[in-house]
Amino acid sequence: MHISQWSKTDTKWYLGVSCRKCGTPILFALDHSQGEGEPAAPQGKLLLTCCIAECRDQADYSTATVTRFQKQPVVNQAVRSR
């Protein structure tokens, strides 16, 4: 299915924490404030798993600092040669 009117860039803001093992951001919720104000601390237990295949660390992030992240567009640097 080809849907040309949809944006190719995801410019939404997300809430996340840094993986305790490898430091990669773990995004866990959409930031409905769109990057404004202070992010709220999570309510209840926040058990997350790192999405990096080599890491896959699972931990309780209930007391971790919550940070905002905005996804950046993927830049394709592949050069086609003919």
VMD Tcl script that draws the C-alpha trace (Angstrom):
set ca {
  {0.00 0.00 0.00}
  {1.41 3.39 -0.97}
  {0.17 6.33 1.11}
  {2.01 9.41 -0.12}
  {0.20 11.98 2.04}
  {1.57 10.52 5.32}
  {4.65 12.17 6.74}
  {7.87 10.18 6.39}
  {9.23 11.88 9.51}
  {7.94 11.08 12.97}
  {8.20 14.39 14.84}
  {6.31 13.31 17.97}
  {7.89 13.58 21.41}
  {8.32 10.51 23.62}
  {9.11 9.88 27.28}
  {11.95 7.53 28.01}
  {14.85 6.53 30.21}
  {18.45 5.58 29.45}
  {19.27 1.88 29.61}
  {21.33 1.22 32.74}
  {23.54 -1.25 30.89}
  {24.23 0.31 27.47}
  {22.83 3.87 27.73}
  {20.45 3.56 24.77}
  {17.16 5.47 25.18}
  {14.20 3.24 26.05}
  {11.02 5.01 24.92}
  {7.91 4.00 26.84}
  {5.19 6.62 26.27}
  {4.04 9.37 23.95}
  {4.67 12.83 25.45}
  {1.29 14.51 25.13}
  {2.78 17.88 26.15}
  {4.89 17.86 22.95}
  {8.15 18.64 24.78}
  {6.82 21.42 27.04}
  {7.28 21.60 30.82}
  {8.75 18.96 33.10}
  {8.06 15.29 32.39}
  {6.00 13.64 35.12}
  {7.43 10.75 37.11}
  {5.84 7.41 36.25}
  {3.09 6.16 38.54}
  {3.64 2.61 39.79}
  {6.29 0.14 38.72}
  {8.09 0.79 35.43}
  {9.65 -2.46 34.18}
  {11.36 -1.99 30.81}
  {13.56 -3.99 28.44}
  {16.27 -2.45 26.23}
  {15.47 -2.85 22.53}
  {19.11 -3.35 21.47}
  {19.58 -7.02 20.56}
  {23.07 -7.21 22.08}
  {21.83 -5.74 25.38}
  {18.19 -6.74 26.11}
  {18.69 -5.69 29.74}
  {15.52 -5.81 31.85}
  {15.25 -3.54 34.88}
  {12.93 -1.59 37.15}
  {13.07 2.09 36.09}
  {10.45 3.31 38.57}
  {12.92 5.72 40.19}
  {14.91 6.59 37.05}
  {15.02 10.08 35.59}
  {12.44 10.42 32.82}
  {13.65 12.35 29.78}
  {11.95 13.59 26.61}
  {13.09 12.37 23.23}
  {12.07 13.46 19.75}
  {12.69 10.97 17.02}
  {15.06 12.21 14.36}
  {14.56 11.48 10.65}
  {16.59 8.59 9.30}
  {19.18 9.81 6.82}
  {19.91 7.37 4.02}
  {23.57 7.77 3.16}
  {23.78 4.88 0.73}
  {25.16 5.96 -2.62}
  {24.04 4.14 -5.71}
  {26.71 3.49 -8.28}
  {26.01 2.59 -11.86}
}
mol new
graphics top color blue
foreach p $ca { graphics top sphere $p radius 0.5 }
foreach p [lrange $ca 0 end-1] q [lrange $ca 1 end] { graphics top cylinder $p $q radius 0.2 }
display resetview
